[in-house]
Amino acid sequence: MHVGEVYEQSIRLYEQTLLGPNLEKVVVPTSRGKLVGILEFPADGGPYPVVMMFHGSVGTKETLAEEAARYLARGLAALRVDLPGFGESTVPRTSSPADAEILKDLITAVLAHPRADSRGVGLYGVSYGPWHAAQLCARGAPVRAMVSISGVFNPLERQDVDPKAVKTAEAPPAVLQAWREARWKAGGQVTPDPVTWSPDSSVYDVADRIHCPMLLVYGALEPERYRRQSEELASLVPTARTRVWRSGVHVLFNVPEAHEAAADWMKKQLAPSCQ
């Protein structure tokens, strides 16, 4: 399909167009490969609080540009990340907590940046991304606050139905193939299908280790799985709260005010003196 070549060429054009004094590429070597992100500051100077941003299962750091703009407009720096198994990251995906643990290396690198607030980062994720964020919160990473948009926290739960209900039919092969092709074209690397998650992948099992403020946002019209899992995590973490948007579908792109409100909340956690 030559999708790798298309993605790589689009990245080169993106960098030639946008990289500059307040927008730079971050490449961090790790024991498992390199992690890659785009770090953008809202203006000259600093230091600025940094929000690390994690994409969904069909996406890469480039797909988060619009979301990053909201945080930049509030005086926060944004580090958009290619998660393991995606984009320019050469860290392979393991579908285990190791995929989140390795991101600590990226946090260490950005907090050492002379224009970054070294006290800790905020984390933001959509759909698949909040799983990584919550795992980091539970594993001693210097996280000051976390925003989840339509997050999944127990990937071992595969059904979008009540656990007691009869298993639903699999999606038609043509639909699955279209989803795979969209993911590959967006920068996702080829992985076994279906992905098999490790038995220790549920955030619920480590929820008692999470102590930072968390805002878990979801839409009332999205699949039951995402609604149920946000409420379940909030019941386990005293510092977490949910916010439901009545007309929201998955990732709430049809409700921009939901994203604006989440950005306002993050600013209150990271830069309350700037209100």
Stockholm file with secondary structure:
# STOCKHOLM 1.0

chainA/1-275         MHVGEVYEQSIRLYEQTLLGPNLEKVVVPTSRGKLVGILEFPADGGPYPVVMMFHGSVGTKETLAEEAARYLARGLAALRVDLPGFGESTVPRTSSPADAEILKDLITAVLAHPRADSRGVGLYGVSYGPWHAAQLCARGAPVRAMVSISGVFNPLERQDVDPKAVKTAEAPPAVLQAWREARWKAGGQVTPDPVTWSPDSSVYDVADRIHCPMLLVYGALEPERYRRQSEELASLVPTARTRVWRSGVHVLFNVPEAHEAAADWMKKQLAPSCQ
#=GR chainA/1-275 SS CCHHHHHHHHHHHHHHHHCBTTEEEEEEEETTEEEEEEEECSSSSCCEEEEEEECCSSCCGGGGHHHHHHHHTTTCEEEEECCTTBTTCCSCCCSSTHHHHTTHHHHHHHHTSTTEEEEEEEEEEETTHHHHHHHHHTTTCCEEEEEEESCCSCTTCCCSSCTTSCCCCCCCHHHHHHHHHHHHHTTBCCCCSSCCCCTTCCGGGGGGGCCSCEEEEEETTSCHHHHHHHHHHHHHCTTEEEEEETTCCGGGTTCHHHHHHHHHHHHHHHCGGGC
#=GC SS_cons         CCHHHHHHHHHHHHHHHHCBTTEEEEEEEETTEEEEEEEECSSSSCCEEEEEEECCSSCCGGGGHHHHHHHHTTTCEEEEECCTTBTTCCSCCCSSTHHHHTTHHHHHHHHTSTTEEEEEEEEEEETTHHHHHHHHHTTTCCEEEEEEESCCSCTTCCCSSCTTSCCCCCCCHHHHHHHHHHHHHTTBCCCCSSCCCCTTCCGGGGGGGCCSCEEEEEETTSCHHHHHHHHHHHHHCTTEEEEEETTCCGGGTTCHHHHHHHHHHHHHHHCGGGC
//
